[in-house]
Amino acid sequence: MNFESLKETVLDLIQTYPYVAALIVAVCLLFMLRKPKSFFKFVLLLLVLAGLAYGISLFSGVVSVGGKGSNEMRNKTLEQIEKDDGSQNSEPSY
């Protein structure tokens, strides 16, 4: 996920729902003016949660790529075993 697509998504939501966006901004400003310490704690919590979500999505992407490579190796190995079984004699070698 890059920041350009995130920015475009936020701008699209603001343009689609301007009254909801204005209400959210007004509530945030009111909350910030009334209780700034609580507001900044809340913003910090949101930033930490966003960072965790980004880290989890990044980690899941790495795991899926690793799992795909593992499946390919396993399939190649099974194909090689099947090919070797067909070419060997029926007598076991000791």
C-alpha distances in whole Angstrom, upper triangle without the diagonal:
4,7,9,7,8,11,12,12,14,16,17,17,20,21,22,23,25,27,25,23,26,27,24,25,29,28,26,28,31,30,29,33,35,33,31,31,29,27,25,26,24,21,21,21,18,16,17,16,12,12,14,11,8,11,12,9,9,12,13,11,14,16,16,16,19,21,21,22,25,26,26,29,30,31,32,35,36,37,39,41,42,43,45,46,48,49,51,54,55,57,55,55,56
4,6,6,7,9,10,11,13,15,16,17,19,20,22,23,24,27,25,22,25,27,24,24,28,28,25,28,31,30,29,32,34,33,30,30,29,27,25,26,24,21,21,21,18,16,18,17,13,13,16,14,10,13,15,12,12,15,16,14,16,19,19,19,22,24,24,25,28,29,29,31,33,34,35,37,39,40,41,43,44,45,47,49,50,52,54,57,58,60,58,58,59
4,5,5,6,9,10,10,12,14,15,16,18,20,21,21,24,22,20,22,24,21,21,25,25,22,24,28,27,25,29,31,30,27,28,27,24,22,23,22,18,19,20,17,14,17,17,13,13,16,14,12,15,17,15,14,18,19,18,20,23,23,23,25,27,27,29,31,32,33,35,37,38,39,41,43,43,45,47,48,49,51,53,54,55,57,61,62,63,61,61,62
4,5,5,6,9,10,11,12,14,15,16,18,20,20,24,22,19,22,24,22,21,25,26,24,25,29,28,27,30,33,32,29,30,30,26,25,26,25,21,22,23,20,18,20,20,16,17,19,18,15,18,20,17,17,21,21,20,22,25,24,24,27,29,29,30,33,34,34,36,38,39,40,42,44,44,46,48,49,50,52,54,55,56,58,62,63,65,63,63,64
4,5,5,6,9,10,10,12,14,15,16,18,19,22,21,18,22,24,21,21,25,26,24,26,29,28,28,31,33,32,30,31,30,27,26,27,24,21,22,23,19,18,20,19,15,17,19,16,14,17,18,16,16,20,20,18,21,23,22,23,26,27,27,29,31,32,32,35,37,37,38,41,42,42,44,46,47,48,50,52,53,54,56,60,61,63,61,61,62
4,5,5,6,9,10,11,12,14,15,16,18,20,18,16,19,21,18,18,22,22,20,22,26,25,24,27,30,29,27,27,26,23,22,23,21,18,19,19,16,14,17,16,12,14,16,14,12,16,17,15,15,19,19,18,21,23,23,24,27,28,28,30,32,33,34,36,38,38,40,42,43,44,46,48,49,50,52,53,55,56,58,62,62,64,62,62,63
4,5,5,6,8,10,11,12,14,15,16,19,17,14,17,19,17,16,20,21,19,21,24,24,23,26,28,28,26,27,26,23,22,23,21,18,20,20,17,16,19,18,15,16,19,17,15,19,20,18,19,23,23,22,24,27,27,27,30,31,31,33,36,36,37,39,41,42,43,45,47,47,49,51,52,53,55,57,58,59,61,65,66,68,66,66,67
4,6,5,6,9,10,10,12,14,15,18,17,15,18,20,18,18,22,23,21,23,26,26,26,29,31,31,29,30,29,26,25,27,24,21,23,23,20,19,22,21,17,19,22,19,17,21,22,20,20,24,24,22,25,28,27,27,31,32,31,33,36,36,37,39,41,41,43,45,46,47,49,51,51,52,55,56,57,59,61,65,65,67,66,66,67
4,5,5,6,9,10,10,12,14,17,15,13,16,18,16,17,20,21,20,22,25,25,25,28,30,29,28,29,27,24,24,25,22,20,22,22,18,18,20,19,15,18,20,17,16,20,20,18,19,23,22,21,24,27,26,27,30,31,30,33,35,35,36,39,40,40,42,44,45,46,48,50,50,52,54,55,56,58,60,64,64,66,64,65,66
4,5,5,6,9,10,10,11,14,12,10,13,15,13,13,17,18,16,18,21,21,21,24,26,26,24,26,24,21,21,22,20,17,19,20,16,16,19,18,15,17,20,17,17,20,21,19,21,24,24,23,26,29,28,29,32,33,33,35,37,38,39,41,43,43,45,47,48,49,51,53,53,55,57,58,59,61,63,67,67,69,67,68,69
4,5,5,6,8,10,10,13,13,10,13,15,14,14,17,19,18,19,22,23,23,25,27,28,26,28,27,23,23,25,22,20,22,23,19,19,22,21,18,21,23,21,20,24,25,23,24,27,27,26,29,32,31,32,35,36,35,38,40,40,41,44,45,45,47,50,50,51,53,55,56,57,59,61,62,63,65,69,69,72,70,70,71
4,5,5,6,8,10,13,13,11,14,16,15,16,19,20,20,22,24,25,25,28,30,30,29,31,29,25,26,27,24,22,25,25,21,21,24,23,20,22,24,22,21,25,25,23,24,28,27,26,29,31,30,31,35,35,35,37,40,39,40,43,44,44,46,49,49,50,52,54,54,55,58,59,60,62,64,68,68,70,69,69,71
4,5,5,6,8,11,9,8,12,13,12,13,16,17,17,19,22,22,23,25,27,27,26,28,26,23,24,25,22,20,23,22,19,20,23,21,18,21,23,20,20,24,24,22,24,28,27,26,30,31,30,32,35,35,35,38,40,40,41,44,45,45,47,49,50,50,53,55,55,56,59,60,61,63,65,68,69,71,69,70,71
4,5,5,5,8,8,6,9,11,10,11,14,15,15,17,19,20,21,23,25,26,25,27,25,22,23,25,22,19,22,23,19,20,23,22,20,23,25,22,22,26,27,25,27,30,30,29,32,34,34,35,38,39,38,41,43,43,44,47,48,48,50,53,53,54,56,58,58,60,62,63,64,66,68,72,72,74,73,73,74
4,6,6,9,10,9,11,14,14,14,17,19,19,20,22,24,24,26,28,29,28,30,29,25,26,28,25,23,26,26,23,24,27,25,23,26,28,25,25,29,29,27,29,32,32,31,34,36,35,36,40,40,40,42,45,44,45,48,49,49,51,54,54,55,57,59,59,60,63,64,65,67,69,73,73,75,74,74,76
4,6,9,9,9,12,14,14,15,18,19,20,21,23,24,25,27,29,30,29,32,30,26,28,29,26,24,27,27,23,24,27,25,23,26,28,25,25,29,29,27,29,32,31,31,34,36,34,36,39,39,39,42,44,43,44,47,48,48,50,53,53,53,56,58,58,59,62,63,64,66,68,71,72,74,72,73,75
4,6,6,6,9,10,11,12,14,16,17,19,20,21,23,25,26,27,27,29,27,24,25,27,24,22,25,25,22,23,26,24,22,26,27,25,25,29,29,27,30,33,32,32,35,37,36,37,40,40,40,43,45,45,46,49,50,50,52,54,55,55,58,60,60,61,64,65,66,68,70,73,73,75,74,75,76
4,6,5,6,9,10,10,12,14,15,16,18,20,21,22,24,25,25,28,26,23,24,26,23,22,25,25,22,24,27,25,23,27,29,26,27,31,31,29,32,35,34,34,37,39,38,40,43,43,43,46,48,48,49,52,53,53,55,57,58,58,61,62,63,64,67,68,69,71,73,76,76,78,77,78,79
4,5,5,6,9,10,10,12,14,15,16,18,20,21,22,24,24,27,25,22,24,26,23,22,25,25,22,24,27,26,24,28,30,28,28,32,32,31,33,36,36,36,39,41,40,42,45,45,45,48,50,50,51,54,55,55,57,59,59,60,63,64,65,66,69,70,71,73,75,78,78,80,79,79,80
4,5,5,6,9,10,11,12,14,15,16,18,20,21,22,22,25,22,19,22,23,20,19,23,22,19,21,24,23,21,25,26,24,25,29,29,28,30,33,33,33,36,38,37,39,42,42,42,45,47,47,48,51,52,52,54,56,57,58,60,62,62,64,66,67,68,70,72,75,75,77,76,76,77
4,5,5,6,9,10,11,12,14,15,16,18,20,21,20,23,21,18,19,21,18,17,20,20,17,19,22,21,19,23,25,23,24,27,28,27,29,32,31,32,35,36,36,38,40,41,41,44,46,46,47,50,51,51,53,55,56,57,59,61,61,63,65,66,67,70,71,75,75,77,75,76,76
4,5,5,6,9,10,10,12,14,15,16,18,20,20,22,21,18,20,22,19,18,22,22,19,21,24,24,22,25,27,26,27,30,31,30,32,35,35,35,38,40,40,41,44,44,45,47,49,50,51,53,54,55,57,59,60,61,63,65,65,67,69,70,71,73,75,78,79,81,79,79,80
4,5,5,6,9,10,10,12,14,15,16,18,18,21,19,16,19,21,18,17,21,21,18,21,24,23,22,25,27,26,27,30,31,30,32,35,35,36,39,40,40,42,44,45,45,48,49,50,51,54,55,55,57,59,60,61,63,65,65,67,69,70,71,74,75,79,79,80,78,79,80
4,5,5,6,9,10,10,12,14,15,16,16,18,16,13,16,17,14,13,17,17,15,17,20,19,18,22,23,22,23,27,27,27,29,31,32,32,35,36,37,39,41,41,42,45,46,47,48,51,52,52,55,56,57,58,61,62,63,64,66,67,69,71,72,76,76,78,75,76,77
4,6,5,6,9,10,10,12,14,15,15,17,16,13,15,17,14,13,17,18,15,17,20,20,19,22,24,23,24,27,28,28,30,32,33,33,36,38,38,40,42,43,44,46,48,48,50,52,53,54,56,58,59,60,62,64,64,66,68,69,71,72,74,77,78,79,77,78,78
4,5,5,6,8,10,11,12,14,14,17,16,13,16,18,16,15,19,20,18,20,23,23,22,25,27,26,27,31,32,31,33,36,36,37,40,41,41,43,46,46,47,50,51,52,53,56,57,57,59,61,62,63,66,67,68,69,71,72,74,76,77,81,81,83,80,81,81
4,5,5,6,8,10,10,12,13,15,13,11,14,16,13,13,17,17,16,18,21,21,20,24,25,25,26,29,30,30,32,34,35,36,38,40,40,42,44,45,46,48,50,50,52,54,55,56,58,60,61,62,64,65,66,68,70,71,73,75,76,79,79,81,79,79,80
4,5,5,6,9,10,10,10,13,11,8,10,13,10,10,14,14,13,15,18,18,18,21,23,22,24,26,28,28,30,32,33,34,36,38,38,40,42,43,44,46,48,49,50,52,53,54,56,58,59,60,63,64,65,67,68,69,71,73,74,78,78,79,77,77,78
4,5,5,6,9,10,9,13,12,9,11,14,13,12,16,17,16,18,21,21,21,23,26,26,27,29,31,31,33,35,36,37,39,41,41,43,45,46,47,49,51,52,53,55,56,58,60,61,62,64,66,67,68,70,71,73,74,76,78,81,81,83,80,81,81
4,5,5,6,8,9,13,12,10,13,15,14,14,17,18,18,20,23,23,23,26,28,28,29,32,33,33,35,37,38,39,41,43,44,45,47,48,49,52,53,54,56,58,59,60,62,63,64,66,68,69,70,72,74,75,76,78,80,83,83,84,82,82,83
4,6,5,6,7,10,8,6,10,12,10,11,14,15,15,17,20,20,21,23,25,25,27,29,30,31,33,35,36,37,39,40,41,43,45,46,47,50,51,52,54,55,56,58,60,61,62,64,66,67,68,70,71,72,74,76,77,80,80,82,79,80,80
4,6,6,5,8,8,5,8,11,10,10,13,15,15,16,19,20,20,22,24,25,26,28,30,31,32,34,35,37,39,40,41,43,45,46,47,49,50,52,53,55,56,58,60,61,62,64,65,67,68,70,71,72,74,76,77,81,81,82,79,80,80
4,6,6,10,10,9,11,14,14,14,17,18,19,20,22,24,24,26,28,29,30,32,34,34,36,38,39,40,42,44,45,47,48,50,51,53,54,55,57,59,60,61,63,65,66,67,69,70,72,74,75,76,78,80,81,84,84,86,83,83,83
4,6,9,9,9,12,14,14,15,17,18,19,21,23,24,25,27,29,29,31,33,34,35,37,39,40,41,43,45,46,48,49,50,52,54,55,56,58,60,61,62,64,65,66,68,70,71,72,74,76,77,79,81,82,85,85,86,84,84,84
4,6,6,6,9,10,11,12,14,16,17,19,20,21,23,24,26,27,29,30,32,33,35,36,38,39,41,42,43,45,47,48,50,52,52,54,56,57,58,60,62,63,64,66,68,69,70,72,73,74,76,78,79,82,82,83,81,81,81
4,6,5,6,9,10,10,12,14,15,16,18,20,21,22,24,25,27,28,30,31,33,34,36,37,39,40,42,44,45,46,48,50,51,52,54,55,56,58,60,61,62,64,66,67,68,70,72,73,75,77,78,81,81,82,79,79,79
4,5,5,6,9,10,11,12,14,15,17,18,20,21,23,24,26,27,29,30,31,33,35,36,38,39,41,42,43,45,47,48,49,51,53,54,55,57,59,60,61,63,64,65,67,69,70,71,73,75,76,79,79,80,77,77,77
4,6,5,6,9,10,10,12,14,15,16,18,20,21,22,24,26,27,29,30,31,33,35,36,37,39,41,42,43,45,47,47,49,51,52,53,55,57,58,59,61,63,64,65,67,68,69,71,73,74,77,77,78,75,76,75
4,5,5,6,9,10,11,12,14,15,16,18,20,21,22,24,26,27,28,30,31,33,35,36,37,39,41,42,43,45,46,48,50,51,52,54,56,57,58,60,62,63,64,66,67,68,70,72,73,76,76,78,75,75,75
4,5,5,6,8,10,10,12,14,15,16,18,20,21,22,24,25,27,28,30,31,33,34,36,38,39,40,42,44,45,46,48,49,50,52,54,55,56,58,60,61,62,64,66,67,69,71,71,75,75,76,73,73,73
4,5,5,6,9,10,10,12,14,15,16,18,20,21,22,24,26,27,28,30,32,33,34,36,37,38,41,42,43,45,47,48,49,51,53,53,55,57,58,59,61,63,64,65,67,69,70,73,73,74,71,71,71
4,5,5,6,9,10,11,12,14,15,16,18,20,21,23,24,26,27,29,30,31,33,35,36,37,39,41,42,43,45,47,47,49,51,52,53,55,57,58,59,61,63,64,66,67,68,72,71,73,70,70,70
4,5,5,6,9,10,10,12,14,15,16,18,20,21,22,24,26,27,29,30,31,33,35,36,37,39,40,42,44,45,46,48,50,51,52,54,56,57,58,60,61,63,65,66,67,71,71,72,69,70,70
4,5,5,6,9,10,10,12,14,15,16,18,20,21,22,24,26,27,28,30,32,33,34,36,38,39,40,42,44,45,46,48,49,51,53,54,55,57,58,60,61,63,65,66,69,69,70,67,67,67
4,5,5,6,9,10,11,12,14,15,16,18,20,21,22,24,26,27,28,30,31,32,35,36,37,38,41,42,43,45,47,47,49,51,52,53,55,57,58,59,61,63,64,67,67,68,65,65,65
4,5,5,6,9,10,10,12,14,15,16,18,20,21,23,24,26,27,29,30,31,33,35,36,37,39,41,42,43,45,46,47,49,51,52,53,55,57,58,60,62,63,66,66,67,65,65,65
4,5,5,6,9,10,10,12,14,15,16,18,20,21,23,24,26,27,29,30,32,33,34,36,38,39,40,42,44,45,46,48,50,51,52,54,55,57,59,60,61,65,65,66,64,64,64
4,5,5,6,9,10,10,12,14,15,16,18,20,21,22,24,26,27,28,30,32,33,34,36,37,38,40,42,43,44,46,48,49,51,52,54,55,57,59,59,63,63,64,61,61,61
4,5,5,6,9,10,10,12,14,15,16,18,20,21,22,24,26,26,28,30,31,32,35,36,37,39,41,42,43,45,46,47,49,51,52,53,55,57,58,61,61,62,60,60,60
4,5,5,6,9,10,11,12,14,15,17,18,20,21,23,24,26,27,29,30,31,33,35,36,37,39,41,42,44,45,46,48,50,51,52,54,56,57,60,61,62,60,60,60
4,5,5,6,9,10,10,12,14,15,17,18,20,21,23,24,26,27,28,30,32,33,34,36,38,39,40,42,44,45,47,48,49,51,53,54,55,59,59,60,58,58,58
4,5,5,6,9,10,10,12,14,15,16,18,20,21,22,24,26,27,28,30,31,32,34,36,37,38,40,42,43,44,46,47,49,51,52,53,57,57,58,55,55,55
4,5,5,6,9,10,10,12,14,15,16,19,20,21,22,25,26,27,29,30,31,33,35,36,37,39,41,42,43,45,46,47,49,51,52,56,56,57,55,55,55
4,5,5,6,9,10,11,13,14,15,17,19,20,21,23,24,26,28,29,30,32,34,35,36,38,39,41,42,44,45,47,49,50,51,55,55,57,54,54,55
4,5,5,6,8,10,11,12,14,16,17,18,20,21,22,24,26,27,28,30,32,33,34,36,38,39,41,42,43,45,47,48,49,53,53,54,52,52,52
4,5,5,6,9,10,10,12,14,15,16,18,20,21,22,24,26,26,28,30,31,32,34,36,37,38,40,42,43,45,46,47,51,51,52,50,50,50
4,5,5,6,9,10,11,13,14,15,17,19,20,21,23,25,26,27,29,30,31,33,35,36,37,39,41,42,44,45,47,50,50,52,50,50,50
4,6,5,6,9,10,11,13,14,16,17,19,20,22,23,25,26,28,29,31,32,34,35,37,38,40,41,43,44,46,49,50,51,49,49,49
4,5,5,6,9,10,11,12,14,16,16,18,20,21,22,24,26,27,28,30,32,33,35,36,37,39,41,42,43,47,47,48,46,46,46
4,5,5,6,9,10,10,12,14,15,16,18,20,21,22,24,25,27,28,30,31,33,34,36,37,39,41,42,45,45,47,45,45,45
4,5,5,6,9,10,11,13,14,15,17,19,20,21,23,25,26,27,29,30,32,33,35,36,38,40,41,44,45,47,44,45,45
4,6,5,6,9,10,11,12,14,16,17,18,20,21,23,25,26,27,29,31,32,33,35,37,38,39,43,43,45,42,42,43
4,5,5,6,9,10,10,12,14,15,16,18,20,21,22,24,26,27,28,30,31,33,35,36,37,41,41,42,40,40,41
4,5,5,6,9,10,10,12,14,15,16,18,20,21,22,24,26,27,29,30,31,33,35,36,40,40,42,39,40,41
4,5,5,6,9,10,11,13,14,15,17,19,20,21,23,25,26,27,29,30,32,33,35,38,39,41,39,39,40
4,5,5,6,9,10,11,12,14,15,17,18,20,21,23,24,26,27,29,31,32,33,36,37,38,36,36,37
4,5,5,6,9,10,10,12,14,15,16,18,20,21,22,24,26,27,29,30,32,35,35,37,35,35,36
4,5,5,6,9,10,11,12,14,15,17,18,20,21,23,24,26,27,29,31,34,35,36,34,35,36
4,5,5,6,9,10,11,12,14,15,17,18,20,21,23,24,26,27,29,32,33,35,33,33,34
4,5,5,6,9,10,11,12,14,15,16,18,20,21,22,25,26,27,30,31,32,30,30,31
4,5,5,6,9,10,10,12,14,15,16,18,20,21,23,25,26,29,30,31,29,30,31
4,5,5,6,9,10,11,12,14,15,16,18,20,21,23,25,28,29,31,29,29,31
4,5,5,6,9,10,11,12,14,15,16,18,20,21,23,26,27,29,27,27,28
4,5,5,6,9,10,11,12,14,15,16,19,20,21,24,25,27,25,25,26
4,5,5,6,9,10,11,12,14,15,17,19,20,24,24,26,25,25,27
4,5,5,6,9,10,10,12,14,16,17,18,22,23,25,24,24,26
4,5,5,6,9,10,10,12,14,15,17,20,21,22,21,21,23
4,5,5,6,9,10,10,12,14,16,19,19,21,20,21,22
4,5,5,6,9,10,11,13,15,18,19,21,20,21,24
4,5,5,6,9,10,11,12,16,17,19,18,19,21
4,5,5,6,9,10,11,14,15,17,15,16,18
4,5,5,6,9,10,13,14,16,16,17,20
4,6,5,7,9,12,14,17,16,17,20
4,5,5,6,10,12,14,13,14,17
4,6,6,8,9,11,11,13,16
4,6,8,9,12,13,15,18
4,7,9,12,13,14,17
4,7,8,9,10,13
4,5,8,9,13
4,6,9,13
4,6,10
4,7
4
